[in-house]
Amino acid sequence: MIILKSIFRFSGIIVISIIFLGCQGNPFSDPPIHIVPNMDNQPKYKAQSKSEFFNNGSAMRMPIEGTIARGNLRESDEYYRGKDSTTGGFIQDSPVDVTMTGLKRGQERFDIYCAVCHGQSGDGRSIMLEYKYVPPPTFHSDLVRNYPDGHIFDVISNGKGNMPAYAPQIKVEDRWLIINYLRTLQFSQHAKIDDLPSELRNKITK
């Protein structure tokens, strides 16, 4: 009997202790006390937040008029716009040198962005015709072959007709590499026998 009473008393103490320890008390709106804050609290303005300090009530500040982010000056009209800085007309030739590495990169970008409409050979006969889209122009016409490189760069950048602007998708250098590759496609379709190296010319004429 004494043992049972002891067990009941011990069990009651455990239950009361658990209830007491599990009690979280009432919620408080005051922040907890930080003995060592270690930069836990960093007062700052967040983007698009309100501010009573500035006259217009906005925490965000407009850049000073005329300022340009580092690396975005883009002084060269020839490279960034395809135009002559003196006359304002389109430049005739690409400012990016033709290399095998560049041509491979241009082909890769061409196949991604251009071939879907203009075809991999640039003849304008692509899968888009199966979906009744307006046929895009062939790159092998005399008109397009005589376009200055700067004109083609402008079309890629800003779009024309049904073609959207690709400046947001294709970086500047890649646009010029696409044009360099496009010129090789045009040359492949209009090359004359005299344009070939003599060893290849002899194989073809035999």
C-alpha positions in Angstrom: 0.0 0.0 0.0 2.8 2.4 0.9 4.6 1.5 -2.3 1.4 2.3 -4.4 1.1 5.7 -2.7 4.7 6.5 -3.4 4.2 5.5 -7.1 1.1 7.7 -7.4 2.9 10.6 -5.7 5.9 10.3 -7.9 3.7 10.0 -11.1 1.8 13.1 -10.0 5.0 15.1 -9.5 6.2 14.1 -13.0 2.9 15.1 -14.6 2.8 18.5 -12.8 6.5 19.1 -13.9 5.7 18.3 -17.5 2.7 20.6 -17.5 4.7 23.4 -15.8 7.7 23.0 -18.2 5.5 22.8 -21.2 3.8 26.1 -20.4 5.0 28.8 -22.8 3.3 31.6 -21.0 1.6 34.5 -22.7 2.8 35.9 -26.1 4.7 39.2 -26.0 5.0 41.8 -28.8 8.3 43.0 -27.5 11.3 41.5 -29.4 13.5 39.1 -27.4 16.5 40.4 -25.5 19.7 39.8 -27.4 22.7 39.7 -25.1 25.1 39.5 -28.1 23.1 40.8 -31.1 25.9 40.0 -33.6 24.2 42.2 -36.3 20.9 40.3 -36.0 19.1 43.6 -36.3 20.2 45.6 -39.4 17.9 48.6 -40.0 17.8 49.2 -43.8 15.5 50.2 -46.6 14.2 47.5 -48.9 13.5 47.9 -52.6 10.3 49.9 -53.3 9.7 50.6 -49.6 8.4 53.9 -48.3 10.6 56.6 -46.7 9.7 59.7 -44.8 13.2 61.0 -45.2 13.0 61.9 -48.9 10.6 64.4 -50.4 8.9 62.0 -52.8 8.3 59.4 -50.1 10.3 56.7 -51.8 13.4 54.9 -50.4 14.7 54.2 -53.9 16.8 56.9 -55.6 16.9 57.7 -59.3 20.4 57.7 -60.8 21.9 61.1 -61.5 20.9 62.2 -65.0 23.5 61.3 -67.5 25.2 58.5 -65.4 25.9 55.2 -67.1 26.7 51.9 -65.3 30.3 50.8 -65.5 30.8 48.7 -68.7 27.6 50.0 -70.4 29.0 53.1 -72.0 29.0 51.5 -75.5 30.9 54.3 -77.2 31.5 52.5 -80.5 28.7 53.1 -82.9 30.3 50.6 -85.3 30.4 47.7 -82.8 27.2 48.4 -80.8 24.9 49.8 -83.5 26.5 48.8 -86.8 26.7 52.4 -88.0 29.5 54.7 -89.0 30.1 57.3 -86.2 30.7 60.0 -88.7 28.1 59.6 -91.4 25.5 57.6 -89.4 25.2 55.1 -92.3 25.5 51.4 -91.9 29.0 50.0 -92.0 29.9 47.7 -94.8 31.9 45.1 -93.0 31.7 43.4 -89.6 34.1 44.8 -87.0 34.6 41.2 -85.7 37.4 39.3 -87.3 36.5 36.0 -89.1 38.1 33.0 -87.4 37.2 29.3 -87.4 36.2 29.5 -83.8 34.1 32.5 -84.4 32.4 30.8 -87.4 31.6 27.7 -85.3 30.1 29.9 -82.6 28.1 31.9 -85.3 26.8 28.7 -86.8 25.7 27.5 -83.4 23.8 30.8 -82.7 22.4 30.8 -86.2 21.0 27.3 -85.8 19.4 28.3 -82.5 17.9 31.7 -83.4 17.7 32.0 -87.2 17.4 28.5 -88.8 13.9 28.0 -87.3 12.6 30.6 -89.8 15.3 31.0 -92.4 16.4 27.4 -92.7 19.8 26.0 -91.9 21.1 26.9 -95.3 19.5 30.4 -95.2 17.2 29.8 -98.2 14.0 30.7 -96.3 12.6 27.2 -96.5 12.1 26.0 -92.9 9.6 24.2 -90.8 7.7 27.4 -90.4 6.3 27.0 -93.9 4.4 23.9 -92.7 2.5 26.0 -90.2 1.4 28.5 -92.9 3.6 31.4 -91.6 4.6 34.1 -94.0 7.7 32.8 -95.8 10.8 34.6 -94.6 13.2 36.0 -97.2 16.1 34.0 -98.5 19.5 35.2 -97.6 20.8 34.2 -101.1 18.9 36.9 -103.1 20.9 39.7 -104.7 19.1 42.2 -102.4 20.2 40.5 -99.1 23.7 39.6 -100.4 24.3 43.3 -101.1 23.1 44.5 -97.7 25.9 46.0 -95.6 26.8 44.0 -92.5 25.7 46.9 -90.4 22.2 46.7 -91.9 21.9 43.0 -91.1 23.1 43.8 -87.6 20.4 46.4 -87.2 17.7 44.0 -88.3 18.9 41.3 -85.9 19.0 43.9 -83.1 15.7 45.7 -83.7 13.7 43.4 -85.8 11.9 44.0 -89.1 8.4 43.1 -90.4 7.3 39.9 -88.7 10.8 39.3 -87.2 11.1 40.4 -83.6 14.1 42.2 -82.1 16.8 39.7 -80.9 18.9 42.2 -79.0 17.6 41.0 -75.6 18.4 37.3 -76.5 21.6 37.6 -78.5 24.6 39.5 -77.2 26.4 42.0 -79.4 29.4 39.8 -80.3 27.2 36.8 -81.2 25.2 39.0 -83.6 28.4 39.8 -85.5 29.5 36.2 -85.4 26.1 35.2 -86.9 26.6 37.7 -89.7 30.1 36.4 -90.4 28.7 32.9 -90.6 25.8 34.1 -92.8 28.3 35.5 -95.3 29.9 32.0 -95.5 26.5 30.5 -96.3 26.0 33.1 -99.0 29.4 32.5 -100.4 28.8 28.7 -100.4 25.7 29.2 -102.7 27.3 31.7 -105.0 31.0 30.7 -105.2 32.5 30.6 -108.7 34.9 28.0 -109.8 37.7 30.6 -109.8 37.1 31.2 -106.1 38.2 27.7 -105.2 41.8 26.7 -104.4 43.5 25.2 -107.4 43.7 21.7 -105.9 39.9 21.7 -105.3 39.3 23.3 -108.7 41.2 20.6 -110.5 39.2 17.8 -108.7 35.9 19.4 -109.7 36.8 20.0 -113.4 38.2 16.5 -113.9 
